[in-house]
Structure formats: C-alpha cells, structure tokens
C-alpha cells in the first residue's frame, strides 16, 4: 500500500489511454521500475522482452497471493484490479498445485482438439459476416460488436454451457470488471454482480448438467482429483470465459484495424506474399490483446541488475503487450505493423507455466474471422479513415473500444 515515507513513483494510467507510450518510457528506465497502481498499491513494472521471458519461467516468481504477497490483506475490498489479482483459480496458483489445477482444462484447448471446432466457428462467422454484407450501401457497423465479440462469445459460451439467456448480462459485467478506470464503489458493485452471475451459472448446471466444461468441472471424478470449492469454481469460470472472449475480441479487432488502415497489407494477402498466420502473429507482436495481468510476487529476493533489487514479497506487474515492441528484441521498426517482417516473435500469450491455455482457440477464431470477413466483403473500409479509435478503458486488456466500418461503401 501507499506510504508517505516512500518517494513518489510513476503512476500507471488505469484507463490505459496510451499503453505503448507508457511502456516505452518505463522500458527506458530499467529492467523493472517501481510504479503505483490504482488503490495506492506499488509494484515493479516489467516491460522488457528479455526480463519478461526470464521472470515468467523463474521459480522465484509466483502468482499465488496467499502464499507470497503478505501485503494482500491490506488491499481494500473493491480494489479495481482485485478480480484478476485475487481470482481463486489455477492462474493464481503456484508449482504443483498450479499444474494439477491447470490439467483439468488444458487438454480441451490442445491444438488438435481446437481444430475440431473449426466447422462450428466457421458457421458462426458465416452468419455474422452475411449480416454485415446485408447492410445498405454506406451503412456503418462496429466490427467489434457485430463480428469479433459475438463470434468469440458464442464459441466460449457454447463450450462452458452458458445459456442464451445468461450470456449478454454475464459478458457485459465481465467487460465492466475489466474496466480498471472505475472508482472503488462501481468496481465493488461489478465484482458482486459478477460473483452472483457465475454462481447462477453453477446452480443452473448443477440442476441441468450437460456435455459442457462447466458440468465437467462440477462432476469431475478423475482418480485423486479433489472437488473444487465454490470460490474455485467461480474463479475458474471467470478465468476461462473472460480469457476465452476478451483476448480474441481484441486480437480480431486490432488485426482488422491494421489491415484496413493500410491497403498494402490486404494487397499482399491477396497476392499470396503473406498469409493469415503472418497477420495474426504480427498483430500479437504489435498490438498484443493483453497488457498487464496483475500480479506476480517475488518468492525470494531477485537481483535484476542495473541497481534493481526486487525484495521478497514485492508484487510485480508484467507488460506482456510491451514485449513485442521492445527495440532490443525487434530492432527493425518495432513500432511499425509489418506482417511481412522476418521476426514476429512476441509474448502476447505469456510464457512458461502460465502460458495462455486458450492461445490455439484465439488463433483459430481470428484466422476464420479475418479470412471470412475480407474474402466475402472485399470492399470493406474504415468509416473514418485516419481517425484512431478510442481504446478500451483498461490497463489489463488492449484493443479498440469500437471499430466503425462500412461493409459496402457507396459506389462513386
């Protein structure tokens, strides 16, 4: 928590209005920089590719706040970053406990299993793109809300058995919870509503079990596997449903924005000079859909060099989307979107034991969404070329809040 005896340090913008500029400034200051988060919490911000790579595989770094963050008890109820930092799921566990809990869900998202979802994802994309194509010439649409969001929501909600009646309200409150610019009162209200809606989903699935992942979590009977507590079930659902649509929504929206902003990229795609995988990986490098995932903690003292010593128990906040623009990792125009570049390496899905289990699904959804959109609507254009869209108000997720397009421009 804040302490008047401690010198002031940079304050991370809760609204994430200029995430990359902020990260560049921090990167220049050292391998880690002590910053202030909402609520007066101080943490070490890490934005360099090499340091992120090292810390995410270092056993001296944990995500278990119960074991390794003594100051967690001082954080007030309703802390705006609390739903992510304090979620009771495998993402905030450590060592063997993390591996065991992750194993409940990870097999579902293996690449070969995700590939079996292709037909379902394609059918959903076909319907959404057809609706865009049916708009009158000159009529605008927000690509985020008419394609990226409903596509990814449908897929993840089908997987977890979220009924049609529950989807809109549940996912709306998840959006609110991830708005790190909220004040404490609104943040707490959103957190309470989130718990209520996830509890309602669990109650619904207990009464009506089916062939879905929520029912699997409730009915798991693998040898030696303990049942999850109610809070662990809520935390796991929040982790998986949120990660299952927020990441891909921003990835799809950001990729579409970059392609529409520079027609040369679309020309290269149509000529076969680059492929959809090139576009997706460059988007992950250039505009990673997740910036900060709070928090990690030093299990013991960590010396990063350059005079930076992270004390045992200190929190660490890692800028995953910042890694792709690190000039040390990408000396060739790191702040330029170029899907033809030779090296599109990134850490957008994390690294090490906590690598995002849903990465294969996010890539599949994005490939299908983009290919279907641009092949079926070849005249698609930005509604306001040259105007940068507003960003999602969050220091956690990164993407355009809306992407207004004209699917069928008025012919001249």
C-alpha positions as CSV (number, residue, x, y, z in Angstrom):
1,X,0.0,0.0,0.0
2,X,1.0,3.6,-0.3
3,X,3.3,5.1,2.3
4,X,4.1,8.8,2.6
5,X,7.6,7.9,3.6
6,X,8.3,6.2,0.3
7,X,9.3,8.5,-2.6
8,X,6.7,9.0,-5.3
9,X,6.9,6.7,-8.3
10,X,5.3,6.7,-11.8
11,X,1.5,6.1,-11.7
12,X,0.3,3.6,-14.3
13,X,-2.8,5.0,-16.1
14,X,-5.8,2.9,-15.0
15,X,-7.6,3.8,-18.3
16,X,-4.7,2.6,-20.4
17,X,-5.1,5.5,-22.8
18,X,-1.5,5.3,-24.1
19,X,-0.3,1.8,-23.1
20,X,2.6,1.6,-25.5
21,X,4.0,5.1,-24.9
22,X,3.8,4.5,-21.2
23,X,5.6,1.1,-21.5
24,X,8.3,2.7,-23.7
25,X,9.0,5.3,-21.0
26,X,9.2,2.6,-18.3
27,X,11.4,0.3,-20.5
28,X,13.9,3.1,-20.9
29,X,14.3,3.5,-17.1
30,X,15.4,0.0,-16.3
31,X,14.7,-3.8,-16.2
32,X,11.9,-3.1,-13.7
33,X,10.5,0.2,-12.4
34,X,8.6,0.7,-9.2
35,X,5.2,2.1,-10.1
36,X,1.9,3.0,-8.4
37,X,-1.2,1.1,-9.3
38,X,-4.8,2.0,-8.6
39,X,-5.5,1.9,-4.9
40,X,-2.1,3.0,-3.9
41,X,-0.5,-0.4,-4.5
42,X,3.1,-0.3,-5.5
43,X,4.5,-2.9,-7.9
44,X,7.6,-3.5,-10.1
45,X,6.6,-2.8,-13.7
46,X,8.5,-5.0,-16.2
47,X,8.3,-4.1,-19.9
48,X,11.5,-5.5,-21.5
49,X,11.2,-8.7,-23.6
50,X,14.2,-10.4,-22.1
51,X,13.2,-9.7,-18.5
52,X,9.6,-10.8,-19.0
53,X,10.9,-14.0,-20.6
54,X,13.2,-14.7,-17.7
55,X,10.7,-13.9,-14.9
56,X,7.9,-15.9,-16.3
57,X,10.0,-19.1,-16.1
58,X,11.7,-18.2,-12.8
59,X,10.6,-20.4,-9.8
60,X,11.3,-17.4,-7.6
61,X,8.2,-15.7,-9.1
62,X,4.7,-16.8,-8.1
63,X,1.1,-15.7,-8.8
64,X,-0.2,-17.1,-5.5
65,X,-1.1,-14.0,-3.5
66,X,-2.0,-16.1,-0.4
67,X,1.4,-17.7,-0.2
68,X,3.7,-14.9,-1.5
69,X,2.1,-11.4,-1.1
70,X,2.0,-10.5,2.6
71,X,0.5,-7.1,1.9
72,X,-2.5,-8.6,0.1
73,X,-4.5,-8.3,3.4
74,X,-4.1,-4.5,3.3
75,X,-5.8,-4.1,-0.1
76,X,-9.3,-2.7,0.4
77,X,-12.4,-4.6,-0.7
78,X,-13.4,-3.4,-4.2
79,X,-9.9,-2.9,-5.4
80,X,-10.4,-2.4,-9.1
81,X,-7.6,-4.9,-10.0
82,X,-8.9,-7.4,-7.5
83,X,-11.0,-9.6,-9.7
84,X,-7.9,-10.6,-11.7
85,X,-5.2,-10.4,-8.9
86,X,-7.3,-12.3,-6.4
87,X,-9.3,-14.7,-8.6
88,X,-9.3,-18.2,-7.0
89,X,-8.3,-20.3,-9.9
90,X,-5.3,-22.1,-11.4
91,X,-3.8,-18.9,-12.8
92,X,-3.1,-17.7,-9.3
93,X,-1.6,-20.9,-8.0
94,X,2.0,-22.0,-7.7
95,X,4.0,-25.0,-8.5
96,X,2.5,-28.5,-8.3
97,X,-0.9,-27.1,-7.3
98,X,-1.0,-24.9,-10.4
99,X,0.0,-27.8,-12.6
100,X,-2.7,-30.1,-11.2
101,X,-5.5,-27.5,-11.5
102,X,-4.5,-26.4,-15.0
103,X,-4.7,-30.0,-16.1
104,X,-8.4,-30.0,-15.6
105,X,-9.0,-27.7,-18.5
106,X,-5.8,-27.5,-20.6
107,X,-6.4,-30.7,-22.7
108,X,-9.6,-29.2,-24.2
109,X,-7.6,-26.4,-25.7
110,X,-4.8,-28.6,-27.3
111,X,-4.4,-27.6,-31.0
112,X,-5.8,-30.9,-32.4
113,X,-8.9,-30.5,-30.2
114,X,-9.3,-26.9,-31.1
115,X,-9.1,-27.7,-34.8
116,X,-12.2,-29.9,-34.4
117,X,-14.1,-26.7,-33.5
118,X,-13.3,-25.2,-37.0
119,X,-16.7,-26.0,-38.5
120,X,-18.6,-24.5,-35.6
121,X,-16.5,-21.3,-35.6
122,X,-16.8,-21.0,-39.4
123,X,-20.6,-21.4,-39.3
124,X,-20.9,-18.6,-36.7
125,X,-18.5,-16.4,-38.7
126,X,-20.5,-17.0,-41.9
127,X,-23.7,-15.8,-40.3
128,X,-22.2,-12.7,-38.8
129,X,-20.4,-11.7,-42.0
130,X,-23.5,-12.3,-44.0
131,X,-25.4,-9.9,-41.8
132,X,-22.7,-7.3,-42.4
133,X,-22.9,-7.8,-46.1
134,X,-26.7,-7.3,-46.0
135,X,-26.3,-3.7,-44.7
136,X,-27.3,-1.0,-47.1
137,X,-24.6,0.7,-49.1
138,X,-22.9,3.3,-47.0
139,X,-24.4,2.0,-43.7
140,X,-21.9,1.7,-40.8
141,X,-21.2,-1.1,-38.4
142,X,-19.0,-1.6,-35.4
143,X,-16.8,-4.6,-36.3
144,X,-16.0,-5.2,-32.6
145,X,-19.7,-5.6,-31.6
146,X,-21.0,-7.2,-34.8
147,X,-18.3,-9.7,-35.5
148,X,-15.4,-10.1,-33.1
149,X,-17.4,-10.1,-29.9
150,X,-20.4,-12.2,-30.9
151,X,-18.1,-14.8,-32.6
152,X,-15.9,-15.3,-29.6
153,X,-18.7,-15.1,-27.1
154,X,-20.7,-17.8,-28.9
155,X,-17.7,-20.2,-29.0
156,X,-16.7,-19.8,-25.4
157,X,-20.2,-19.8,-24.0
158,X,-21.1,-22.9,-26.0
159,X,-18.0,-24.6,-24.6
160,X,-19.0,-23.8,-21.0
161,X,-22.7,-24.3,-21.4
162,X,-23.7,-20.7,-20.7
163,X,-27.3,-20.4,-21.8
164,X,-28.5,-17.9,-24.3
165,X,-30.5,-16.1,-21.5
166,X,-27.3,-15.7,-19.4
167,X,-24.8,-14.7,-22.0
168,X,-25.4,-10.9,-22.6
169,X,-25.5,-10.0,-18.9
170,X,-22.6,-12.2,-17.8
171,X,-20.3,-10.9,-20.5
172,X,-21.4,-7.3,-20.0
173,X,-20.4,-7.5,-16.3
174,X,-17.0,-9.1,-17.3
175,X,-16.4,-6.1,-19.5
176,X,-17.2,-3.8,-16.6
177,X,-14.9,-5.7,-14.2
178,X,-12.0,-5.3,-16.6
179,X,-12.5,-1.5,-16.8
180,X,-9.6,-0.5,-14.5
181,X,-10.6,3.1,-14.6
182,X,-13.6,2.5,-12.4
183,X,-13.9,4.0,-8.9
184,X,-14.0,1.8,-5.9
185,X,-17.7,1.8,-5.4
186,X,-18.6,0.9,-9.0
187,X,-15.8,-1.7,-9.1
188,X,-17.1,-3.4,-6.0
189,X,-20.7,-3.4,-7.4
190,X,-19.5,-5.0,-10.6
191,X,-17.5,-7.6,-8.7
192,X,-20.5,-8.5,-6.6
193,X,-22.7,-8.9,-9.7
194,X,-20.0,-11.0,-11.4
195,X,-20.0,-13.4,-8.5
196,X,-23.8,-13.6,-8.5
197,X,-24.0,-14.3,-12.2
198,X,-21.3,-17.0,-12.1
199,X,-23.0,-18.6,-9.0
200,X,-26.2,-18.6,-11.0
201,X,-24.4,-20.4,-13.9
202,X,-23.1,-23.0,-11.5
203,X,-26.6,-23.5,-9.9
204,X,-28.1,-23.9,-13.4
205,X,-25.5,-26.5,-14.4
206,X,-25.9,-28.5,-11.2
207,X,-29.6,-28.7,-11.9
208,X,-29.1,-29.4,-15.6
209,X,-25.7,-31.0,-16.3
210,X,-24.8,-31.4,-19.9
211,X,-21.9,-32.0,-22.2
212,X,-20.0,-28.8,-21.4
213,X,-17.0,-27.7,-19.5
214,X,-18.9,-26.2,-16.5
215,X,-20.6,-29.6,-16.0
216,X,-17.2,-31.3,-16.3
217,X,-15.8,-29.0,-13.5
218,X,-18.8,-29.9,-11.3
219,X,-18.8,-33.6,-11.9
220,X,-15.0,-34.3,-12.3
221,X,-14.3,-37.8,-11.0
222,X,-10.7,-38.4,-12.1
223,X,-8.8,-40.5,-9.6
224,X,-7.1,-38.5,-6.9
225,X,-8.7,-35.2,-8.1
226,X,-10.3,-33.2,-5.3
227,X,-13.6,-31.3,-5.9
228,X,-13.3,-27.6,-6.5
229,X,-14.7,-25.3,-3.8
230,X,-17.4,-22.8,-4.8
231,X,-14.9,-19.9,-5.0
232,X,-12.5,-22.0,-7.1
233,X,-15.3,-22.8,-9.5
234,X,-16.3,-19.2,-9.7
235,X,-12.6,-18.2,-10.2
236,X,-12.1,-20.8,-12.9
237,X,-15.2,-19.8,-14.8
238,X,-14.1,-16.1,-14.7
239,X,-10.6,-17.0,-15.9
240,X,-11.8,-19.2,-18.8
241,X,-14.8,-17.3,-20.0
242,X,-13.0,-13.9,-19.8
243,X,-9.8,-15.2,-21.4
244,X,-11.9,-17.0,-24.0
245,X,-13.5,-13.9,-25.5
246,X,-11.7,-10.8,-24.4
247,X,-8.3,-11.9,-25.8
248,X,-9.7,-12.9,-29.2
249,X,-12.1,-9.9,-29.4
250,X,-9.2,-7.5,-29.2
251,X,-7.0,-9.6,-31.4
252,X,-9.6,-9.7,-34.2
253,X,-10.4,-6.0,-33.9
254,X,-6.8,-4.9,-33.8
255,X,-5.8,-7.0,-36.8
256,X,-8.8,-5.8,-38.8
257,X,-7.9,-2.2,-38.0
258,X,-4.3,-2.6,-39.1
259,X,-5.4,-4.2,-42.4
260,X,-7.9,-1.6,-43.2
261,X,-5.6,1.3,-42.3
262,X,-3.0,0.2,-44.9
263,X,-4.4,-1.4,-48.1
264,X,-0.9,-2.6,-49.0
265,X,-1.3,-5.4,-46.4
266,X,-4.5,-6.6,-47.9
267,X,-2.9,-6.5,-51.4
268,X,-0.1,-8.6,-50.1
269,X,-2.5,-11.1,-48.7
270,X,-4.5,-11.4,-51.9
271,X,-1.2,-11.8,-53.9
272,X,-0.1,-14.6,-51.6
273,X,3.0,-12.7,-50.4
274,X,1.9,-13.1,-46.8
275,X,-0.6,-15.4,-45.1
276,X,-3.2,-15.0,-42.4
277,X,-0.8,-16.5,-39.8
278,X,1.6,-13.7,-40.6
279,X,-1.0,-11.1,-39.9
280,X,-2.1,-12.8,-36.7
281,X,1.4,-13.2,-35.3
282,X,2.4,-9.6,-36.2
283,X,-0.8,-8.3,-34.6
284,X,0.2,-10.3,-31.4
285,X,3.6,-8.7,-31.6
286,X,2.5,-5.1,-32.4
287,X,-0.8,-4.9,-30.5
288,X,-0.9,-7.7,-28.0
289,X,-4.5,-8.1,-26.7
290,X,-3.4,-8.2,-23.0
291,X,-1.1,-5.7,-21.5
292,X,-0.9,-6.2,-17.7
293,X,-2.1,-9.2,-15.8
294,X,-1.9,-8.4,-12.1
295,X,0.0,-9.7,-10.2
296,X,3.1,-11.8,-9.6
297,X,5.3,-11.9,-6.4
298,X,8.9,-12.4,-5.6
299,X,9.2,-15.7,-3.6
300,X,12.7,-14.5,-2.6
301,X,14.9,-11.6,-3.4
302,X,15.6,-11.1,-7.1
303,X,18.5,-9.1,-8.4
304,X,17.8,-7.9,-12.0
305,X,21.0,-5.8,-12.3
306,X,21.2,-2.1,-13.2
307,X,20.6,-1.4,-9.5
308,X,17.2,-3.1,-9.4
309,X,16.6,-5.4,-6.5
310,X,13.1,-6.9,-6.0
311,X,12.6,-7.8,-2.4
312,X,10.9,-11.0,-1.2
313,X,7.1,-10.4,-1.2
314,X,7.2,-7.5,-3.6
315,X,4.5,-7.5,-6.3
316,X,5.4,-7.5,-10.0
317,X,3.3,-6.4,-12.9
318,X,4.3,-7.6,-16.3
319,X,3.6,-5.7,-19.6
320,X,3.1,-8.6,-22.0
321,X,2.0,-6.5,-24.9
322,X,5.0,-4.2,-24.3
323,X,7.5,-7.1,-25.1
324,X,6.7,-7.1,-28.8
325,X,7.8,-3.5,-29.2
326,X,11.0,-3.8,-27.3
327,X,13.8,-2.4,-29.6
328,X,16.2,-4.9,-28.1
329,X,14.0,-7.8,-29.3
330,X,12.9,-6.1,-32.5
331,X,15.4,-3.5,-33.7
332,X,13.8,-3.3,-37.1
333,X,10.9,-0.7,-36.7
334,X,9.3,-2.1,-33.6
335,X,6.5,0.5,-33.7
336,X,5.5,-0.3,-37.3
337,X,3.0,-3.0,-38.2
338,X,4.6,-5.2,-40.9
339,X,3.2,-8.8,-41.3
340,X,6.0,-9.4,-43.9
341,X,8.8,-9.0,-41.3
342,X,11.0,-11.9,-40.8
343,X,10.7,-12.0,-37.0
344,X,7.2,-11.6,-35.4
345,X,8.1,-13.2,-32.1
346,X,6.1,-12.0,-29.1
347,X,5.0,-12.8,-25.5
348,X,1.4,-11.9,-26.1
349,X,0.1,-15.1,-24.6
350,X,2.6,-15.1,-21.8
351,X,5.4,-17.6,-21.4
352,X,6.3,-20.5,-19.2
353,X,4.0,-22.4,-16.8
354,X,1.2,-19.8,-17.1
355,X,1.2,-19.6,-21.0
356,X,-2.4,-19.0,-22.1
357,X,-4.2,-22.3,-22.5
358,X,-6.6,-20.7,-25.0
359,X,-4.0,-19.5,-27.4
360,X,-4.8,-22.1,-30.1
361,X,-8.5,-21.2,-30.0
362,X,-7.8,-17.4,-30.2
363,X,-5.6,-18.0,-33.2
364,X,-8.3,-20.2,-34.9
365,X,-11.1,-17.7,-34.2
366,X,-9.0,-14.8,-35.5
367,X,-7.9,-16.6,-38.7
368,X,-11.5,-17.6,-39.5
369,X,-13.0,-14.2,-38.7
370,X,-10.4,-12.3,-40.8
371,X,-10.4,-14.6,-43.7
372,X,-14.2,-14.8,-43.9
373,X,-14.6,-11.0,-43.5
374,X,-12.1,-9.9,-46.1
375,X,-12.9,-12.6,-48.6
376,X,-16.6,-12.0,-48.5
377,X,-16.5,-8.3,-48.2
378,X,-13.7,-7.1,-50.4
379,X,-14.8,-3.5,-50.4
380,X,-14.9,-3.2,-46.6
381,X,-13.5,0.2,-45.5
382,X,-13.0,2.2,-42.3
383,X,-15.9,4.6,-41.7
384,X,-13.5,7.3,-40.7
385,X,-10.0,6.7,-42.2
386,X,-7.2,8.4,-40.4
387,X,-9.0,8.7,-37.1
388,X,-7.6,6.5,-34.4
389,X,-10.4,4.7,-32.5
390,X,-10.9,5.1,-28.8
391,X,-9.2,2.4,-26.7
392,X,-10.8,0.0,-24.3
393,X,-10.6,1.7,-20.8
394,X,-8.3,-0.8,-19.2
395,X,-4.7,-1.3,-18.2
396,X,-5.3,-5.0,-18.4
397,X,-6.7,-5.5,-21.9
398,X,-5.6,-3.7,-25.1
399,X,-7.7,-3.0,-28.1
400,X,-10.0,-0.5,-29.9
401,X,-13.3,0.1,-27.9
402,X,-15.1,0.2,-31.3
403,X,-14.1,-0.2,-34.9
404,X,-16.6,1.5,-37.2
405,X,-16.5,0.2,-40.8
406,X,-18.6,0.5,-44.0
407,X,-19.1,-3.1,-45.3
408,X,-20.5,-1.8,-48.6
409,X,-19.2,1.7,-49.4
410,X,-21.4,3.8,-51.7
411,X,-20.1,3.5,-55.2
412,X,-18.8,6.6,-56.9
